[in-house]
């Protein structure tokens, strides 16, 4: 199963890389999102590539703070959703009595 999953990551990485190259040639298609997806899937495929990307100066300088900010924002949303569900539950229990 692990080899199948790695094969899927590789196929997706190549597919999005080719779409990025097509985006370079055609002005209608954006290339940056496709190249970013290609990098993401390549890092899922290859642990060595993932380590290289993670230890890159540009990643540490620009993307790591963004990743941490997104992670903390997800935690805030998760906490707020728990509060909303608690309030909904309490409101329903109040209507039952």
N, C-alpha and C positions, 0 to 999 in steps of 0.2 A: 504494500500500500504506500509505503514511504517513497519508493522509486516512482510510482505512478504520479504521486503528488509533485515530486521534483520535476518530472517530465512535463506536467501541466504548467508549472511555474516557468520552465524554460520556453515552452511553446508560446505562452503569453508574453514573455519578455521579448522574444524575437518578433512576434506579431506587432506589439506596440512600437518596437524600434523601427520596423518597416513602415508603420503608419507615420511615425515621426519623420522619416526620410521623405515620404510622400508629401508631408506637410511642408518640408523645405522647398519642394519643387512647385507645389500649388499654393498660391496665396490665400485660397479660401479655407484651407484646413490648417488649424493651429498645430504647431509642432511641439511646443513646450509640454503640454499635458501628456502627450504620448511618450516623450522621452522620460518624463518623471515616472510614469507608470512602468516603463521599461526598466528603469533603475530599481524601482520597488520590487518588481518580480524577479529581477536578476539577484537582488540581495536575498530574496526568499529562497532562490535556487542554490546560491553559492555562499556558504559561510565565510569563505575567504574574501569574497567581494563585499559581503556585509561588514566584516571587520575593517576592511580598507575604507569603506564609505564612512563608517562610524568614527574612525580615527582621523578622518580628513579635517584639516583646519577650517575649511569653509562650513562643513557640517556642524562642527563644534561652535563656531562663531555665530551662525545665522539660524540653522534649523533646530539645534538642540534647545535653545530658549523658546522657540515657537512650539516645539513638541511638548515641553514642560508646561507651557501656558495652556495648550489645548487639553492636556491631561488634567490640570487643575480645574479648568472650565467644565470638563465632563463630570468631575466629582461634585461641583456645585450644582449642576443640572440634576445629577442623581439624587443629591440630598433634597433638592426642591421637589422633585417628583415624589419622593417618599413622603414629604410633608403634605403634598396635595392629596395623595392617596389616603393618608391618615385622616385628613379633614373630610374627605368624601365618606370614608368608613364611619366616622363619628356622626356625620350628618345623617347617614342612612340609619344608624342605630338610634338616633334621636327621633326619626320619623316612625320607627317601629313601636315605640312606647306610646 
